[in-house]
Amino acid sequence: MIGGLRKGGADRERPHSVLFGLGAYVGEVLVRRAGAVWMDFDVHQRAYFGQPVGVCMPDGRMWNPLGKVLNRFETGGPEDSLQRFWLMLHGRARRPAA
């Protein structure tokens, strides 16, 4: 989906609401599937991440799903793949063995 927005030649401002929504979706996946909680970043975290909110993982690590989506849109590189982000995500809760 993000690749499709990039192919259209859109600048960051035109699809801003779509990108924000996708970032919120990624964050909510982290909340529901990895044990994260949404949090308001403090002033230092806002300056570092460039976003007002993010998620905190069970091990205390902070992640910036909104920024991750924006990075994917701006660079389109494999290092900003959201699938790779999920697969390499540190600090998620372990699911009990069935």
C-alpha positions in Angstrom: 0.0 0.0 0.0 2.8 2.4 0.9 4.6 1.5 -2.3 1.5 2.4 -4.3 1.4 5.9 -2.6 5.1 6.3 -3.6 4.5 5.3 -7.2 1.8 8.0 -7.5 4.6 10.5 -7.0 2.8 12.0 -3.9 4.8 14.1 -1.6 4.5 13.4 2.2 1.8 16.0 2.8 -0.8 14.8 0.3 -1.2 11.2 1.8 -0.4 12.4 5.3 -3.7 11.2 6.8 -3.4 7.8 5.1 0.2 7.4 6.4 -0.8 8.4 9.9 -3.6 5.9 9.8 -1.3 3.1 8.6 1.2 4.1 11.4 -1.6 3.9 13.9 -2.6 0.5 12.5 1.0 -0.8 12.9 1.1 0.4 16.5 -2.2 -1.2 17.2 -0.9 -4.5 15.8 2.0 -4.2 18.3 -0.5 -3.6 21.1 -2.7 -6.5 20.3 -0.2 -9.0 19.1 3.1 -8.2 20.9 2.0 -6.9 24.3 2.8 -3.2 23.7 1.0 -0.2 25.2 0.4 3.2 23.6 2.1 6.0 25.3 2.6 9.8 24.9 6.3 10.5 24.4 8.0 13.0 26.7 9.7 16.1 25.2 13.0 14.3 24.6 11.3 11.3 23.0 9.3 13.6 20.8 12.4 15.3 19.6 14.2 12.0 19.0 11.3 10.2 17.3 9.6 13.2 15.7 6.2 12.0 16.8 4.0 12.7 19.8 3.1 9.0 20.5 4.5 5.6 20.2 4.4 2.2 21.9 6.3 0.7 24.8 7.0 -3.0 24.6 6.8 -5.4 27.6 10.6 -5.2 28.1 10.4 -1.3 28.2 11.7 -0.6 24.7 10.1 2.2 22.9 9.1 2.0 19.2 7.8 4.6 16.8 5.3 2.9 14.4 4.2 6.3 12.9 7.7 7.2 12.1 8.4 3.7 10.7 5.6 4.1 8.2 6.8 7.6 7.2 10.3 6.2 6.7 9.0 3.5 4.5 7.1 6.0 2.4 10.1 8.4 2.1 12.8 5.8 1.3 11.0 2.8 0.1 14.1 0.8 1.0 14.1 -2.8 2.3 15.5 -1.6 5.6 12.2 0.2 6.2 10.0 -2.8 5.4 7.2 -3.2 7.9 7.2 -7.0 7.6 10.9 -6.9 8.4 10.2 -4.6 11.3 7.7 -7.1 12.8 10.0 -10.1 12.2 13.0 -8.4 13.9 11.0 -6.7 16.6 12.7 -6.9 20.0 10.8 -6.8 23.3 7.5 -8.4 22.3 5.7 -10.6 24.7 6.2 -14.3 24.3 3.0 -16.3 23.6 2.5 -19.4 25.8 3.2 -22.7 24.0 0.0 -24.5 23.0 
